[in-house]
């Protein structure tokens, strides 16, 4: 593998420390949040909490679901904390993959070896996919490990499906960062673009939840494509997985085009 895919191997090897940091963040956050459900999940505390919060905030955060274990995990882990962690990680990796490397001058040195620009994009995109899948997998493992002890009653099959769509959603932001970095050769625009698509998708979903007249905004929200049908409660919309994955593949293809058509500057 190292000889056939040297850039993928190097990217995976160089990112292990950062990946470990994100793994620890996910482990700690799930250990903090999920056992709380056992404490007040069957009491009136959740009802009182929901009633005390502004209704607009409840709808924006999908906190109307947290009275059930699956809804609680969906809203707090997959839909909020985990979404934030994986998005930040994916965007950072995607922005660094090409744009950050070119900005630092390392990309020019890489191209001095027997590799092509297309190879650089594809192998680093594959490394990005692997990193996101690892984090989504860790999230899934933690949910399943705490499922019984925290009295969550989450369906393991639905949890697996939710992890898949979770990975596809966050990978989209990383792919945006990768593509913008390949076209601009700069890390900052890639970070802004990758973060922007995540924030915009989340905002459109939240605004669309406020009023039936605004639900049309859901059509333009990748966040809603992934989580609008509440996959941990009702099952995954595999069409949404295909759409998110297809867009990521398209963005990788655009990154290939972008890097191949530009002069590389240190």
C-alpha positions in Angstrom: 0.0 0.0 0.0 2.8 2.4 0.9 4.5 2.0 -2.5 1.3 2.1 -4.5 -0.3 5.0 -2.6 2.5 6.9 -1.0 0.6 10.2 -0.6 -2.4 8.5 1.1 -0.1 6.6 3.4 1.9 9.7 4.3 -1.3 11.8 4.9 -2.7 9.1 7.1 0.6 8.7 9.1 1.1 12.4 9.5 -2.4 13.1 10.8 -2.5 10.4 13.5 -1.8 12.8 16.4 -4.6 15.2 15.3 -6.9 12.3 14.7 -6.2 10.9 18.2 -7.1 14.3 19.6 -10.4 14.3 17.9 -11.1 10.7 19.0 -10.5 11.8 22.6 -12.8 14.8 22.2 -15.6 12.5 20.9 -15.0 9.9 23.7 -15.0 12.5 26.4 -18.1 14.4 25.1 -20.1 11.2 24.8 -19.1 10.1 28.2 -20.3 13.4 29.6 -23.5 13.8 27.7 -25.0 10.3 27.2 -25.0 9.1 30.8 -27.0 12.3 31.7 -30.0 10.7 30.1 -30.1 7.9 32.7 -30.3 10.6 35.4 -33.3 12.5 34.1 -34.5 10.7 31.0 -37.5 9.1 32.8 -38.2 12.1 35.1 -40.0 15.4 34.7 -36.7 17.3 34.5 -36.6 17.1 30.7 -40.2 18.2 30.3 -39.5 21.2 32.6 -36.3 22.0 30.8 -38.0 22.0 27.4 -40.9 24.1 28.7 -38.4 26.7 30.1 -36.6 27.1 26.8 -37.7 29.5 24.0 -39.7 27.5 21.5 -37.7 28.9 18.6 -34.5 27.5 20.2 -36.1 24.2 20.8 -37.2 23.8 17.2 -33.8 25.0 15.9 -31.9 22.5 18.0 -34.4 19.7 17.6 -34.7 19.5 21.4 -38.3 18.6 21.1 -37.0 15.1 20.6 -34.9 14.7 23.7 -37.6 13.1 25.8 -36.6 9.7 24.2 -33.2 8.1 24.3 -32.8 8.0 20.5 -34.0 11.6 20.2 -31.6 12.7 22.9 -28.6 11.1 21.1 -29.8 12.4 17.8 -30.1 16.0 19.1 -27.1 16.2 21.4 -24.4 14.0 19.8 -25.0 13.4 16.1 -26.9 16.6 15.5 -24.8 19.0 17.6 -21.6 18.1 19.5 -20.5 15.4 17.1 -21.5 17.4 14.1 -19.4 20.4 15.3 -16.4 18.2 16.1 -16.4 16.2 12.8 -17.1 19.3 10.7 -14.2 21.2 12.2 -11.9 18.2 11.8 -13.0 17.5 8.2 -12.7 21.2 7.1 -9.3 21.5 8.7 -8.0 18.4 6.9 -9.6 19.3 3.6 -8.2 22.8 3.7 -4.7 21.6 4.5 -4.7 18.7 1.9 -3.9 21.0 -1.1 -4.4 24.6 -0.3 -2.4 24.5 2.9 0.3 22.5 1.4 0.7 24.9 -1.6 0.7 27.9 0.7 3.5 26.5 2.7 5.5 25.5 -0.3 5.4 21.7 0.4 3.1 21.0 -2.6 5.8 22.2 -5.0 8.3 19.8 -3.3 5.8 17.0 -3.6 5.3 17.6 -7.3 9.1 17.4 -7.8 8.8 13.6 -7.1 7.2 11.1 -9.5 3.6 12.0 -8.6 0.8 13.7 -10.6 -1.5 16.5 -9.5 -4.5 14.2 -9.9 -2.8 11.6 -7.7 -2.2 14.2 -5.0 -5.9 15.2 -4.9 -7.3 11.6 -5.1 -4.9 10.1 -2.5 -5.4 13.0 0.0 -9.2 12.9 -0.6 -9.0 9.2 0.3 -7.1 10.0 3.5 -9.8 12.6 4.3 -12.5 9.9 3.9 -10.6 7.5 6.1 -10.2 10.1 8.8 -13.9 11.1 8.8 -15.0 7.4 8.8 -12.7 6.8 11.9 -14.3 9.6 13.8 -17.9 8.6 12.8 -17.0 5.0 13.8 -15.7 6.1 17.2 -19.0 8.0 17.7 -21.0 4.9 16.8 -18.9 2.7 19.1 -19.4 5.1 22.0 -23.2 5.3 21.5 -23.5 1.5 21.4 -21.2 1.1 24.4 -23.3 3.5 26.5 -26.7 2.4 25.0 -27.5 0.0 27.8 -25.8 1.7 30.8 -27.4 5.1 29.9 -30.9 3.5 29.2 -30.9 5.0 25.7 -32.8 2.2 24.0 -31.2 3.1 20.6 -31.7 0.6 17.8 -28.2 -0.6 16.8 -29.1 -0.9 13.1 -30.4 2.6 13.0 -27.3 3.8 14.9 -25.1 2.3 12.2 -27.2 4.0 9.4 -27.1 7.3 11.3 -23.3 7.1 11.5 -23.1 6.6 7.8 -25.2 9.7 7.0 -23.3 11.5 9.7 -20.0 10.8 8.0 -21.4 11.7 4.6 -22.7 15.1 5.9 -19.4 16.1 7.5 -17.4 14.8 4.6 -19.2 17.2 2.3 -17.8 20.2 4.2 -14.3 18.7 4.0 -14.7 18.1 0.3 -15.7 21.8 -0.2 -12.6 22.8 1.6 -10.5 20.5 -0.5 -11.9 21.8 -3.7 -11.6 25.5 -2.8 -8.0 24.9 -1.7 -7.2 23.2 -5.0 -8.6 26.1 -7.0 -7.1 28.9 -4.9 -3.9 27.4 -3.5 -4.8 29.0 -0.2 -5.9 27.6 3.2 -8.0 30.4 4.5 -10.5 30.5 1.6 -10.8 26.8 1.9 -11.5 27.0 5.6 -14.1 29.7 5.1 -15.9 27.8 2.3 -15.9 24.5 4.2 -17.1 26.0 7.4 -19.6 28.2 5.5 -21.4 25.3 3.9 -21.8 23.6 7.3 -23.0 26.8 9.0 -25.4 27.6 6.2 -26.9 24.2 6.1 -27.4 24.2 9.9 -28.9 27.7 9.8 -31.3 26.9 6.9 -32.5 23.8 8.8 -33.0 25.9 12.0 -34.9 28.6 10.2 -37.0 26.1 8.3 -38.0 24.6 11.6 -39.5 27.8 12.9 -42.5 28.1 10.6 -44.3 25.8 8.1 -44.1 28.7 5.6 -40.3 28.5 5.8 -40.0 24.7 5.5 -39.0 25.1 1.8 -35.6 26.2 3.1 -35.0 22.5 4.1 -34.5 21.7 0.4 -31.3 23.7 0.4 -29.9 22.4 3.7 -27.4 19.5 3.6 -28.0 19.2 7.3 -31.7 18.6 6.8 -31.0 16.1 4.0 -29.1 14.1 6.5 -31.1 14.6 9.7 -34.5 15.9 8.6 -36.1 12.5 8.8 -34.5 11.8 12.3 -32.5 8.7 11.2 -31.8 7.5 14.7 -35.6 7.3 15.4 -37.1 6.5 12.0 -34.2 5.1 9.9 -31.9 6.6 7.4 -32.9 8.1 4.1 -30.4 6.4 1.8 -31.2 8.8 -1.0 -29.7 11.5 1.2 -26.6 9.5 1.8 -26.3 9.0 -2.0 -26.8 12.7 -2.6 -24.3 13.9 0.0 -21.7 11.3 -1.2 -22.3 12.2 -4.8 -21.7 15.9 -4.2 -18.5 15.0 -2.3 -17.3 13.0 -5.3 -18.2 15.9 -7.6 -16.2 18.3 -5.5 -13.2 16.0 -5.5 -13.4 15.9 -9.3 -13.6 19.7 -9.4 -10.5 19.7 -7.1 -8.6 17.6 -9.7 -9.6 20.0 -12.5 -8.7 23.0 -10.4 -5.2 21.8 -9.4 -4.4 20.6 -12.9 -5.2 24.0 -14.5 -3.2 26.3 -12.3 0.5 27.2 -11.9 1.8 26.1 -8.6 3.4 28.8 -6.5 5.4 28.4 -3.4 
